[in-house]
Amino acid sequence: LVNVLTDITERERAEARLAWLAEFDAVSGLPNQSQFWRLLEARIATAAPDGRELAVVSMVLERLHEIVDLLGHDAGDRALRQAADLLRNACGDIAVAARIRAAEFAFVLDAGGGRATVERFAQMLHGLMSRPLNIDGQDFFLNPMLGVALFPQDGHSTDQLYRSAQNACSGSGIEVDDAIH
């Protein structure tokens, strides 16, 4: 009789880490693009029959690359983690924040309160991310650009809504109020 025991703890940890990485951004800890898409699809599916409005906000931190250029990639990762913590705390139960890529973030929130609710949220995000971020004793201004798209007015699918929000965000010199159609 031979008894063989194998400790699979490390393998289970690795599998759990891979499952987490499939859903979350490794640097920021925020949901990643794939999870954001699934969440947005689910929100659209539940909002459409009831005629509820949703808002998708796209935000690009235009000057985040300056931290990497001046202080290196580790400092850039610390800046991303700091920005993600600010966004996570600011969103609370109001919205879901996700890191889409590099310096691009996305948010989905219920727009049932109308345009004023979405404007307040966008202005809050803009104000929060316009404050200096202190990295290694230096203040950096990230220059956030925001764009907003509303469901169902600006699109009926995840791709349409996100593209509309990105297009609103990418216009040069956009003011927060102008980014909300």
N, C-alpha and C positions, 0 to 999 in steps of 0.2 A: 504494500500500500504506500503510494507516494502522494504527498500533499504539497501542492504548489500554490503559493500565495503570491499575488502580484499586486503591488501598490499602484493603483491607477490615479492617485491624487493629482500628480503632475499632468497627466493626460487630460483629466477632467478640467483642471485649471486652464490648460491651453485651449481646450474646446470652448470653455466659457469665455475666454478672452477673444477668441475668433468670432464667436457669436456676438459679443459686445461690439467689436470692431466693424462688424457688418452693419450695425445700426447707428453707431456713434463715431464722431470725429475723435481721433486719438489725441490731438493736441488740446482742443477746447473742451471736450467732454459733452458737447452739444450734439443733438441728433444730426446725422449726416444727410446728404442730399437724398439718398434712397429712402431713408425713414421719413424725411419731410414729404417726399412725393406720395408715399403710402398714406401718411396722415392727412395730407391735403385731399387726396382722392376720397378717403373715408369721410372727411368733413363735407365735401361737395355732395357725396351720396346722401348724407343725412340732411343737408340744408336744402337741396333741390326740391324734394316733395313738399316741404313746408313753406317754400318761398322765402327762406331766410337768406340774408346777405352775409357774405364772408369778405374779409379783406386779406390780401396777400401783400406783404411789404418786402421789398428788396432793398438791402442796404449794402453799400460798398464803402469800405474805409480806404479812401484814396491814397492816404499818405502812410499807411502801415508799412509799406516797403522801405521807407526811410529808416525805420528802426533796424531792419535787417541790414540795410546798406551801411549804416553807421556803427552798429554794435554787434552784428552777427546773428546767425540763425537762432541761437539759444535765447537771445534777447527778444527776437521776433516771436518765438514760441511763448515766452513769458508774457509778452504784450497780448497775444491772442488769448491766453488763459485769463488774463486780467479783464480783457474786454468781454470774454464769454461770461465771467462771473458777474460783471455789471449787467449784462443783458439778461442773464438767467434771473437775477434778483429783481430787475425792473419788470420783467414780463410776469412773474408770479403765475397766477391763474388766469390772467387776462389773455395771454398769447403764448404760442410755442415758438421758440427761437431755434434756428438750425444754422450750422455752418455749411454753406454750399460748396465753396472752394476758396482757397487763398484768403482774400480779405472780403469775401462776399458772404452775407448772411441773409436769411429769409425768415419771415414771421407769418403766421396765420392767426387770425383772430376773428371772433364773431363780430359782425358789423351791424348787429340788430339795433344798436343804439343810434344808428345813422352816421352820416358824414362827420358830425361833430366828435363822436367817439373815436373814429379812425384818425381824425386830425389831431386830437389830443394825444393819442398813442404815438403817432408819427412825430409830433413836436417833442414829446417826452424822450423818444429815442434819439432824435437829433440833438436835443440839449444835452443828454447824457453822454453821447459819444463825441460831442464838440468840446467837452472839458478836456484838459490836458491829462495824458496818461503818463505817469512817472515810471520810467524804466531806468534802472541803474543811476538814479539821481538826476536824470534829465527829463524835462517835460516835452512830450510830443503831442501835437495836435493831429488827429487822424482824418479830419475833413470828411465827415460822413455825407454820403449822397443817398437819398431815399427816393423810392418810387412806390406807388400804391396802385393796386388793381382791385376792383370789387367784383365779386360774384353775385349775380350773373351778368351784370352790365358789361364787364370787360372781357368775359370769356366764360365758357362752360366746362373747360377741361383744365387739368393741372398745367399742361403746357401753355395753353392760351393765357391763363391767369398769370403764370410766372413770367412769360414773355412780356405781357403788358406792364407788369411791375418793373421789369428790367428796362424796358423802353422808357418808362417814366423816369427811372433813376438815371439813365445814361444821357439824358438831355443836359447840355452844359448850362451851368448857372441856375439849375432848378431850385426854386424855393419850395419849402415843405408844402405850403398851401397849393402851389401849382402842380405838385406831383400827384395830388389826389384828384382823379377825374370825377 
